[in-house]
Amino acid sequence: MGKYQVIIGRFEHVDLVNKLDTVPAKIDTGAFRSSIHATGIQLIEKNNTPYLRFTLLGHPVYTKHRTLETRSYNKRVVRSSNGHASERYEVILKIRLGYKIFRTPFTLTDRSSNVFPILIGRKTLNKRYLVDSDKAGINREELKRALSNSETKQEDVEGVNA
């Protein structure tokens, strides 16, 4: 069953297996790599061994979060659609998209200003999925409203503290 391609839409839910579940994701065939919202990204040392510590999610439209540590990480230079290059850490996460469960790399970045906390790129999709741009497993407008509401609340908090 694993060798057949599954048809997915332009927005889908992704489960981070054993971490967090039902996270909204944008399927982006224009992006090469997948990325996930992360904060508190830092290198730490335990017993003279370097670890990467980071907090996944805690995004305006998905407030659950989980702090993780791993010895297995890479640094990648990622170029955005406007040509801006930035260096990011990359980790392997186990996900479920549709009925398929597998491990795939994600770069860690601040996606708090994006509607979707996860972006799934071609490297994850390749030979697993076909994307039907007319389908969507998520209502994007509801997520945009949630993001807008969280930004309004943040502005209210900042206004009180000013």
N, C-alpha and C positions, 0 to 999 in steps of 0.2 A: 504494500500500500504506500510506502514511503517514496516510491519513485514517481508517482503521479502528481502532476501539478494541480493545485487547488485554485479555484477562482475566488479572488477577494476584491473588495471595493477600495476606493481611494481613502476611506477612513475606516479603521477597524479597532477592535479591542485586542490588547496583547496582555497575556498573563506572564509575570516574571515568576517562574516556577520556584517554589519554596521561599519566595521573597514577598511579592505583592501581586495582587491579581486585578484583572479587568481595568487596565490602564488604557485610556484613549490614545490612539496612534495615527499619525498621518502616513500614508503609503506614498512615497515619493520616488518615482522611477527616474527622476532627474538627478537624484543624489546618489553618490556611489556608496558612502558609508551610512550606517545607522547611528543615531545619537539619542541620548537620554538625558533628561534634566537631572543635574546633580549639583550639590553645594558642599561646602566644607571640604573641598578636595585638597588633601595634603599628604606629603610623604612623611612617614614616621619610621622609627626603628625599634624593633623588638629583638632582643638577643642577638644584636649585631646584624640583623637581617632587615632590609628595607621592605616596607609595606606601603600600600596605597590605601588611605582611609577616605571615605566619601559617603555622603548621604544621598541616597537615591530618592528622587521625587520630592514630595512636599511642595508641589506645584500648585498654582492658584486654582486649577480645575481638578486636581487630584492631590488632596492634602495629606494622605497617608505617606509615611516615609520610613526609611530603614537605613541605618548606618552600617556600612560593610567595611571589611578590611581584606585585602588580598595581596599575595606576593606575586601574583601573575598579572602583569600589566605591561603595556607598551606606550611609547610616546609617538604620536602621529602628527604630521602637518596636514591640516584640513583647509581646503580652499573653498570659500563660499561662492555662491552664484555670481556675486559682484566682484570676485577676484581677490578678496581679502583673505590672506593666509593667517592661520593661528595654530599654535601647538596645543594639542589636547592629549589627555590620557585616554587609553583605550583598554577596556576590560571585556572579558567574555561572560555573557549571561545566558542562562537557560531560559528559553521563552516558549510559550505556546501561542501560535497564531493559526486560527482555524483549528483543525484537529492535529496539526503537526507540532511536535515538541522537539526542540533541538537547541544546541549551543551556537551562539553567534556573537561577533564583536560589536561593541557599542563605544562610541566616543562619549566622554563625559563633558557636559557643557551646561551653561545657564540658559534654559529655554523658558524662563518665567514670562517673557514677553511674547512667547508664541502660544497659540491656542492649544496646540498638542504638546504634551510633555515628552512624547517619544516620536521620533521620525524613523521610519523604516526605509532603508535605501536598497539599491540594486544588489549589493553584495549579499544581503540577507534573502532577498527575493529570488535570486537567480536559481533556476532549475527546480524551484519549489512551488512558485505561485505564478498565476496569470492575473493581471490587474484589469478589472473592468471599471473604467472611469465613470460609468453610469451608476455603479453600485456604491453604497456606503452603509456600513454597519453601525454608524454613529451619526447623530444629528449635530452637525458642526455649529449651527446657530445656537443651540443650547449651551455648547461649550464656550462660545464667544460671549454669551450673556454671563456665564459663570466667571469668566476671566474679567469682564468689564465690571461686574459686581465686586470682585476681590480688589481690583484697582481702585474703585471708588472708596471702599472701606479703608484701603491703605492711605489714600489721600486724606480721608477724614482723620485718621490717626496722626498723620504728619501735620495736618492743620492744627490739631489740638496741642501737639508738642512744639509747634513753632513759636 
